[in-house]
Every structure is written in C-alpha cells, then in structure tokens.
Amino acid sequence: MNSWKAFTGEARIAYFSMEIGLSNEIPTYSGGLGVLAGDTIKSAADLKLPLAAVTLVYREGYFRQTIDADGWQQELPRNWQPESLLELLPLKTLVTIEGRDVKIQAWLYRVKSPTGGEVPVLFLDTDIPGNQDEDRHITDQLYGGDSAYRLKQEIVLGIGGARILDALGFTIRKYHMNEGHASLLTLELLNRTRKPVEETWDERASWDTARVMEQCVFTTHTPVEAGHDRFSYDLAAGIMGEVVPFTLLKELAGKDLLNMTMLALNLSRYVNGVAKKHGEISKVLFPGFEIHAITNGIHPFTWASPYFVNLFNHYLPSWATEPELLVRVDNIPDEEIWDAHCGAKAYLFQFIEETTGVRLKPEVLTVGFARRAAAYKRGDLVFSNLKRLLEIGEGKLQFVFSGKAHPKDMAGKQVIQRIIQQIESLRGRIDIVYLENYNMDIAARLIPGVDLWLNNPLRPLEASGTSGMKAALNGIPNFSVLDGWWIEGHIEGVTGWSIGPLPTESSTNENHSEADIEDMYRKLETIIIPMYYDQRSEWIRIMKNSIGKIAYYFNTHTMMRRYVTEAYIR
C-alpha cells in the first residue's frame, strides 16, 4: 500500500466536516450534511482536485434505529471496527482538554475514482492507550453526550485536525469548514500567525486575523437554531483553556457565548449558504457579513439506481464523470425510461416485503418521504385531513416513509409515532410502510423506487435538501414546498410540482401550513393522480425533464467546480 506521503506532495484544500457519509459500512454520518460531505469528496476524486478531508471516527456510529410497538423510536449503538476498513497512520498529535494532554491518532481511507483521482480522508481517534478513560471515549458517538462532550469533540476535530495534518506533512492551501463544528481550527491558525508582543507592542495586533481569514472558507448549512453550536465561556475555559486570550475570542465568537458559527464567519474570507434562498436568509440571520451561495449537489454515480446506470451507460457514455451529458436524456426511448423505473420499483418493493412483510401494489402511485425526522420537516403533513386524503387517494396512493430523529429530539420522535399510527388507521384503504433505520443503503433503494418524491418542510428552514436531487437523477418527479434547492430546480408541471405559495419569506418565523395542506391535496387530486394513471406519456415527459433539466446541473461536480473558482483559488 502506498504511503500517505503520496498525498503530501502538493498543496491541498483541507475539508473539515463533523460527519462524512462515504458508505453504509462507515457509519460516521447522521443525514444530509454527512452524505453531502461524502459526495463532495467523491466528486473531488472524480475531478482530481487536491482535497484532504478530516472528520472523527465515531466507533459507535450515529445509532441504529428500531421502532417499538407504540411507534416510538429506540436507539442502539452502531458499532464498527475502523481497523477492518481503514489504515492506521503512525504519527499522532496532542490537544489540551481540561488541562490534560489528549493524544489523537488518524485512520486513513482513500476515496478512489475511476478517473484516477484519489482523496485521503482522515478519521481522528482518541481511543489510544495512555489517554484517560473518559478521553478515549471522546470520538465514540456522533452527536452524542452533552455540551461538554460536544465541545471536546470540536476541539479534537478543529484543533486536533489542523495539528494532525501538520504532523503528517500536509501543505494546506485553504481550510474549508463544512458547518461551524470545525471552527476551532481558526484558533489553531491564529496561534500559528502570532507575532511576539515586543514586535507589535500591542497584544491585539499580535494576532493576525487577516492572514487566517485568507486561509479559511466557511459553509453554513442551516437556519435552524439547533444547527449552530453555542457554549458558555465558563465551559470553554474549563475544557479548552485560553487557546487565545478570551478578550480576543469574545470579539470573534460573541460577547456572551462562544458561538461557533460566528467564529467561522469572522475568520473566513469566503462564506456561503447552500442554495440561493439560503444565502439570502443567512444574510438576514447574520447581518453585516458577505454571504454567497453555492447550491448543494449529489454524486451522480453513487445515487443512480443500477437500472438507470445501465441505461445511461448505453445511451450517454461518460455521464458519471460528465453529468452535464444527462441533458441529452431525450436520446433514451420513453419505454426504456419506464422499464428502468419499473425495475427500481420492483427492487424496492422486494426489499420492503423482505424486511416488513408488507406487499405493496406495483401498479399504485407510490409516494416517498425519507429524511431526518425533525419537526420542521413535517413528515406527517399529508395526514392533516384524513377524510380528504381518503377521498383523493383510497386505492390510488400508497406511501413509503423512513428517517431517524435525533435521540434527544422528542418532537421529531413524535412525528415518527404519528406516521406509524396512520399505518393502522388507514390499513386496507391506503397502504403505508415505515422503513426502520434509514441509512445510505436504504436510501439507494427507496428513492429510485417510488413514483413521486414528497418534501414539505416549513419554509424557509430547508437550507438546501438533496434527497430530491437524488430522486430527479432517477427520473422521480418532485412534489415539494418551494424552499432550498427546489426553488432553483422547479418548473411547474415540467420538472415536478410545487406545494403552497411562492417563496417570499425573509425570516424564519412565517408559517403557511394551511395553504400548503390545501395545495398539496388539490394538486394530488386534480393533476398528479390523473396524470399518473391516465397520461403515462406526460408522466414520462416529467421523468425525463427531471433528469435532463435537474440532474444534469444539481450535482457535486457542478458544485465543486464553483467552489474551486469562487472560494478555493480566490
């Protein structure tokens, strides 16, 4: 095996992410943020971009979800063995936590592309003999524990990650923080630029914030409050000590609380949201900062079902590394598009029957909804008026749901429970399946196998969303609230359908639930269901438009080219 030193010969972009989803066998992701990070890395390998990624190893993963007889989510550890898939690197580094030296080691995973590109991913680990027992568990759980545990993890990720790259001999051109979890790396960079006080005769001037800014790129992913970590300065003082003077830290990260997002904003030359609308909302949330927008994407080869891979390979050679070729989807005969879809649908239905015992009807319009079970995503919105839903959909609709709620998110767990309760109340009239333990493997079966992809978050809280892009790649029309990326991908009746009014919000406090519900039912009844059953050629036209007008552009190849030209080589 080639040494990691092969990666140190050229300057690289260091891509820091609290979670990375590369495959189901490496359970170091919880949802869209991690899967996006994995897709980003895969496209970087395809495009032969000099990237190096840094995350934590999470020996207990996120969690394995089961749902009990009452419809309540239960969580179990998802243990895995890094040594079975990763290469342990020989060099270590240290960080200081609660006054103790904590050793950090790195496991290497190589993301290889058929193009010959290769990207190293470093998984940081504190489970090392010599560390105190509590310190050995810092890198056990993704999004586990309390605030103190989270801050310790962010010290390991940000400060430890920057130091391990240095110890391994990497030359870093830019540091890209994928969310604020990694923003403590800016403090490590500040310390590297510090001038002796006697040279400046000014303590504040000895810290070269401008130089750090030139090195940093920051992507913010959510307007939801829970996505922005804040810690008390008393907690920070006890756990990480004075990495830089607290007077300076409070200037950069907030007067009252250590705000990780604010720290990243203040020390990054380039800041972006993950869709045009999210960029606008972020400017309202963080006034005074210049915030750009680069819309998220998906890695085409990862998310195309085997049936569409074969079809695209035949008619659009090189599509996987040149996804812009998907614009030529009209070269593919309608009947072959439909046959590929029917194959993906049969594959999903076989999986559903094997795992749940439920046999769905292949001829019935099947609606999919699968994503993180957070209350603002309103997973149970379609059940708001059961009488109306039955009038519209009895015998004509069936639903497949999946998704995990964070273990401490009671409101998210209640959404899952309410969906489970509808399985019984509608049994025999509208079939509903809830697939436990949503993960990358289930997503790869579920998304291409339904007929319609439903998304109905509370606007404008969906910063981007990528599941609908995965659906479009497989010819699945989107039926979604105009939020996140869908504002850019939506052409009514051409690439899919909107739910509710136009996206005019400028704050996170507006609510259009009643209008959304009514519009959802009306379009299902008068447009979507009739077209699916009675106008198959029109339905296939929208399937083709989903591929040729959405998937050709909304992918991580397009996204990474924009990061390179707008953020990395500025």
Protein Blocks (a to p, Z undefined) as FASTA:
>chain_A
ZZfklmmmpccdddddfbdcfbfklccbfblmlmmmmmmmmmmmmnopacdddddfklnl
mbdcdddfkopacdddddddfklmpccdfbdcdddeehiacdddddddddddfkopacdd
ddddfbdghiafklmmmmmpghiajfklmmmmmmmmmmmmmmmmmmnopacfbdcdehjk
lmmmmmmmmmmmpccfklnopaklmpcfklmmmmpccddfbfbfklpccddfklmmmmno
pmbafklmmmmnojkbccfklmmmmmcfbdcdfbfklmmmmmmmmghiacddddddddfk
lmpcfklmmmmmmmmghklmmmmlmmmmmmpcfklmmmmmmmmmmmmmmmmmmmnopacd
fkbccddddddddfklommlmmmpmmlmmmmmgopaccddeddddfklmklmmmmmmmmm
mmmmmgokaccdddehiafklmmmmmmmmmbdcdddddfkbfnopmlmmmmmnopacddd
dehjllmmpcghkloccedjddfbfbfkbccklmmmmmmmmmmmmmmmmmmmmmmmlmmm
mmmmmmmmmmmmmccklmmmmmmmmmmmZZ
